[in-house]
């Protein structure tokens, strides 16, 4: 999604190299995707299911902590 839309950003973190982040986000397996500090998606999902999970997140989750 980030590649298709300039309003979306993404970071990939190597869990074994950044143990502090792994603990903070309770990473117990990979991949683990966290969206806006609210939605957690564990494991690899087909693209359509991933997009559906992100789009169905609560309205307030999509705007917390973001200006603009």
Secondary structure, DSSP 8 states (H G I E B T S, - for coil): -TTT-TT-------TTT-HHHHHHTT--SS-EEEETTTEEEES---HHHHHHHHHTS-GGGGTTT---
